[in-house]
Amino acid sequence: MNIKVALAKRAKSMRQEKNITQQRLAKLIGSSQSRVAKLEVADRSVSMELLIRSLVTMGATQSQIGKIVGTRKVQRTLPSKKRGLAKR
């Protein structure tokens, strides 16, 4: 599981645990309900900054966020050798 997906899952579960609607969270983070919906499914258009801001707004600590980030494997985004490109 990549970091963005893990953070998105935690954001959704925190929101539900705190009985906050997507619309209310959107207002708290200065965004829209549709962005919160995209955030919760780790849509590519959602920034890491917005994900983290939503978690912090709902009360997640740096330590809690760090545990999520620190336990996930980062997916490699380097070009594949099959395309004739060397790894950097």
Secondary structure, 3 states (H helix, E strand, C coil): CCHHHHHHHHHHHHHHHCCCCHHHHHHHHCCCHHHHHHHHCCCCCCCHHHHHHHHHHCCCCHHHHHHHHHCCCCCCCCCCHHHCCCCC
